Amino acid sequence: MAGHAPVGGHPAQHSFAPRGGALPAAVDARGSRISSGGGPAGRPRPVTSRARVSVPASSGNLGAGFDVFGLAIDVRDEYQFEPSSRDSIEPAGKFLKHVPRDTRRNLAFRAFRSLAPAAAGPYRLHAVREIPPQGGLGGSASAIVGGLVAANHAFSLSLTDDELLRRATEIEGHPDNVAAALLGGLVLTVQADDDLHAVRVPFPDDIGIVVVVPGYHVPTARARAVLPTNVTRSDAVSNLGRSAMLVAALQTGRYAELRVATQDFIHQPYRAELNPALEPGVQAALDAGAYGAALSGSGPTLIAFAPKDRTMRVAGAMADVAIDASSGCETYVANAAETGAAVMEPLAST
């Protein structure tokens, strides 16, 4: 995308401890340490840097990859931070009414402040919200990553992707969406004791993505609460096989296998009662020619993978189901976002 620059080099594999361990000290553009008292001699230092960041939406789970798979989708929010006379938030975009204007509640602003040095004065956030707010497309992950990347750039902190991902996971509580929003593409995250490992996998560019967002809302906390504490061995094995099959199908071009690979046994059956569009929506997508379809995150959003010449047909079929199940829907035909969070040229001050 013109005007976008990746946050930094994205190695194929990331490994770090999500809890504990100090982040590098904040430094300014010249490499001088920024202490809590301001400049190197303790004198207050005015911070005047601006930062503008574009962050993609993301879909978690993709069926069987519960809390492991995250896919960046090229619907993007933007966050521009600039020095101001007071802390404030200016919302814009299609879903501007869903941008919290209280700086204590706004996730992007809170994430930005969590990395800002004590010398940083008041800031104004111009937030452009294009990611649907109903749930299932990583809106909170986008905000968190946007705030962290903006602070990293504005204050020349030089934090690595691993460090940013660790901080984002601590704020979000789970890594799948924030990993995709930060790194782009398809990202697999695995927790091993206190370490978190993230591997980015290229997503085929000949697969179209259809996203349908029903008009009802499913709170993430409620969607988590309906899940069982334990699962059967057969369900666990079924999900293991399907999650491995999904990666293999994408990498070998055997897309027809996505019909089975996007099936799930450990979260979607339990969340169906909260998502009336889920089961009929998935079936409608398959009947219309999709390779596979699943609940996006905890819902209510649905995601389908289809040949690019069938995406509009699939979108129409899924939208009909969503409209029947709710007061309306948002429908998107999109591509995977191979670029994750990207620093952009700041817009002129308003």
N, C-alpha and C positions, 0 to 999 in steps of 0.2 A: 504494500500500500504506500502510495507516495507520501513523503513527509514523515514516515515512521522509521524509527531506528530501534533495533532490539535493545533491551535493557543491558545486555552484556552477552558474552559468549555463553551458549547453553550447552555444556557437555552432556553427553547422552545419559550419564548416570550421576546422581547426586546422593550423598550420604552424610548425615549430620545428626546431632542430638537435638530433638525438639524441645527438651527441657534442660535448664541449667546451662552453665557456660556463658561467659560474658561476651557480648558483642564487641567488636572493635570500637575503640574510642572515636568519637566524632572528630573529624578534621575538616579544616577549611580547604579551599582550592589550592593553597600553598603548602598544605601538609601540616599546618600548625594545629596542635591539639586544642579542641574547644572544651574548656572546663566549665563546671557549673557556674563559675563566676564570670564567664565571658571569655576574653582573650587570654593569651598565654600568661600575661602578668596579672590576671584576675580582673582586668578592666572590662566593662560591658562592651561587646562588639555588636553593632547593628547588623542584622542579617537582611540582605536585600534580594536574594535570589528568588526567581520565579521558576515554576515547574508546571508542565502540562503533560499528562499521561493518558494514553488510550489503553483500555483494558477490555478483552473479549468476554463474552458470556461463556458459560461452561455447563456441561451436562455430566452429572455424576452417575456412576453405577453401570449404565448401558446394559441393564439386564442383570447378568450373573456376577458382574464385577463389583459387588457391594462394598462401598467405602474404599475401593482400590482404583477403579478406572475413573478418569476425568478427561473429557474432551472439550477443547476450546472451540467455540463457535463464533463465526465472524459477524456477530451483533455486538456493538461496542459502546461502552460508556466512556466519558472523558472527565478528567479532573484537573483543573488548573488552580494552583495555589499561588498567591502573590501577597507581598507585604501590604498591610492596610493599617488604618487608624484603630481598628478594633476587629476582633474575631467575628466573622460573619460567613453566611453561606448563601449563594445565589443559585437557585435551581433553574434548570433549563431542560429542553428535550421533551420527547413525547410523554414521558412519565414523570414530569417535574413535580407533580403533586405528591409523589411518593419519596421525595428527597427530604429527609429530616433537616429542618433549619436550626435546630438546637445543636450547637457544636458538641455538647456532652453526649448526644445520642447518635450523631452522624458517624458511621463507622469509618468513612474515609478520613474525616477530620481527626477522629480519635487515633487512627493508625498513624497519620502524619505527625501528630503531636507526640506520639510515643517514641519517635526517633528524633524529633527536633531538639536541638541544644537549648539550654536554658536561656541563652542570649537571644534566641529568636523572639521577635516581637509579635504583635498581632498579625493574623493572616486572614485573607478572604479566599474562600473556596468557590469557584464557579464549577458546578457539577452538572453535566449533561447526561440525563438518564434516558437511555434507549432500551435497556434490558427490561423485559416485562417483570413486574413486581410480584406477581401471584405466587411464585415459587417454582423451583426446579431448574433455573437457568443461572444460578450462581451470582445473583445480584449482590449479596453480602460479600462474597469472595472478591468480586470485582472492586467493590469499594475499599476493602482492606488492602488489597494489592495496590490499587491506585494510590492510596495514601502513603503506603510504605515506599513505593518506587519514587513518588514525587519527593518525599523527604530525602531519600537517598541521593537524588539528583540535586535538589535545591541546596543541600548543605554539604555536598561533596563528601559523603560518608564512605564511599567505595565499598559498601557491603556487597558480598557476592550473592549470587542467586540462592545458594544453599542457606546463607544467613537470612535473606529475605523470606525464603520459604519457611524456615524455622519460626521466624517471628509471626508470619501470617497464619501458620498452623496453630500457634499458641492463642491467637486472637479468635480465629474461626472455630477451633475445637476439633477439626478434622481436616485432612490435607488434600482430599481429591479435587475439590473445586479450586482451591487457591493454587494448587500446583499447575493445573491446566491454565488458569488465568495468567499466571506468571510466566510459564514456559512456552505455552502454545502447543498445538498438536494434541496427540493422545498421550496421556501421562499415567503411568502405573506407580502407585505408592504403596509401600509395605513397611509396617512397623516391626522392628526387631529389637525387643527389650526397650532400651531408651533411645535407640537410633531409628531414624526414618530414612528410607531409601526411595528415591524417585528416579524413574527411567522414562525418558521421552521417546515415543515411538511415532514415526511419520505416519500420517493418515492418508490413504489413497485419494488422489485428486479426481478420480473418475467416479466417486460415490457422491451422490447428492444427499443433503440432509434436510429433512422436513421437521419442523418444530411447531407443535400446536399447543397453545396455552388456553385451557378452558377458563371461563369467567369466574369460577369459584376458587377459593383460597384454602390451602391445606397447611396449617402451621407445622413447621419442622418438628417442634417438640411433640406434637400430637402424633405425627407420622412415626417418630421414634418410639413413642410409648406403646404403640400397638404391636411392636415386634416381639417375638418370643425370646426368652432368655437363652434357651437351648434349641438346637435343631437336630434332626435325626441324621444318622450317618448317611443314609441314602440321599437326603436332600443336600448335605454337604458335598458328597461325591458328585452329584449332578451339577452343582454350581461350579465346582472345581473344573470339571471337564468342559463345561460351556464357556467359562471365562478363558481357559486356555485355547479353546476352539475359536473364540472371537479374534484373538490376536493372530492366530495362525491363518484364519480365513482372510483377514485384512492384508497380511503380509504375502500371501501366496496367490491372491486374486480369486480365491474360491468363495465368492460372495454369496452364493446360494446357501452356504453353510450358516450364514448369519440368521437365517430363520430359526434354527435350533440354538445357535450361540447366544442370542439375545433373550432366551427364556430364563426364568428365575424361579427358585423355590424357597428362598429364605427371607425375602422382603416384599416382593410384589403381591403375592397372594394375600398377605395380611393387610396391605395398604389399599387393596381393591375396594374395601368398604368405604374408604375415605375419598376414593377417586372413581366416581361412577362412569367416567369416560375411559378408564384404563382398558378393561378387557375388550369392550366393543371397538375402541379406537385402535388397539393393536390389530385386531382381526380385520378391521376395515382397511388398514394400511397394507396388510399382507394380501388381502383380496384385490387391492388396487395395483399390486405389482411391486411392493416394497420387498427388499431383501430380508429385513428384520425390523422390529419395532419394540419399544420398551418404555417404561416410566422413566422420566428424566429426574434424577435425584429422588426426592421424596414426593414429587408431584406438586401441583396437578399436571405439570407440563408433560407432554408425550413427545418422544423423538423417534424418527424412522429413518432408515438408510435405504436408498433406492437408486436405480439407474437414473442418470440425469435427465433422460428423456421421459421419465415417468413421474418426476417429482410433483408436477402440478396436479396430476391425477391423484396421487397419493395424498397430497395436501387437501384437496377437495373432499375426498372421502373421510379423512380424519376430522376435518372441520365440521362436516355434517354431524358426526357423532358428538363432538364437543358442544355444538350448538344445542343439540337435543338434551344434553346433560346439564347445561347451564344457560345463563342468559346471553352468552356470546363467546367469542374466542378471538385470540390473536394467532395468525398463521404466518410462518416464515419458511421460505425456501432459501437455504443458506449453504455455505461451505464451511469446512473445518478451518479454524484460524491457525495457520502455521506460525504466525507471529503472536506471541503472548503480549504481555504488558510492554508498551513502547513509549519512549519519551519523544515528544513532539515539540516543534517550535511553538513557544507561547503565543497566544493571541494578544493583540494590543489591549492595554488596560482600558477598562470602561469606567 
